[in-house]
């Protein structure tokens, strides 16, 4: 990004004008009389040419060596990066299943071509999906889910519980749509092509702030216990390694390391669930402290997976 200083001129008694760099005008195929779009902030103004998007962004994924979950994440990353056409070289039925799942998971995505060894996903979205409206839908759905859960606590309903679980999938779909829209907006208004990486930095910092909170929470609970729990190292040490690897994947922009972290996270879930069964063998006060520690470890593992997903997203240029 180049920085230039331009002088402001007073014109016509009521207007201020500023000239545009000739090279920028020519590179964007602009001429006198054309319009530019101004994004006006409190202390900044960004300009972008007012041109219709005539070229659809296209990318190709070679799924060789990728598992189903890894391929699904790659497709999602391309969707978030703003690609409109995603071509996938597939090698087995799991790859095909991943493409099918992506079409079900991502709003506006359809399988437009299946040639056996290659599948093509197309993204069809228009201005009907306003980000503010989508966020409002997400909040309304989440509030309804929690309200229904309270109702089921009072009068148990298997149907309501199952409906809450199904609605969580719809929240995921809307969540991915918002991330795509935010990413595209950042690309449009930013003068720096690394804007998506900067957004990743913001999310990265937020995750580590929460991880620090959980670390402090674990320390407080251990102080309450007043003794060590060496058996917990069985789940803490793998969690620490996951966090280290996800951080490395982020700074190195390494998708393969990120894939490894996401795969290991699925295995960690089983370990946590098995450990919860051991907690019931303790007395009440001790069990509560240990459960709080295990809960925090589980959250840190989940944040590590989040960081790996962010790393995977920013590897897609």
Protein Blocks (a to p, Z undefined) as FASTA:
>chain_A
ZZdddddddehhlaccddddfklmmmnopaehiacdddddfkbccdddddddfbccdddd
dfehiafklmmmmmmmmmmnopabdcdddfbfklmmmmmmmmmmpghiacfbdehjaccd
dddddfklcfklmmmmmmmmmmmmmmmmmmmmmmgcfklmmmmmmmmmmmmmmmmmmmmm
mmmmmmmmpcbfklmmmmmmmmmmmmmmmmmmmmmmmmmmmmmnopacfklmmmmmmmmm
mmmmmmmmmmnopaklmmmmmmmmmmmmmmmmmmmmmmmmpcfklmmmmmmmmmmmmmmm
mmmmmmmmmmmmmmpZZ
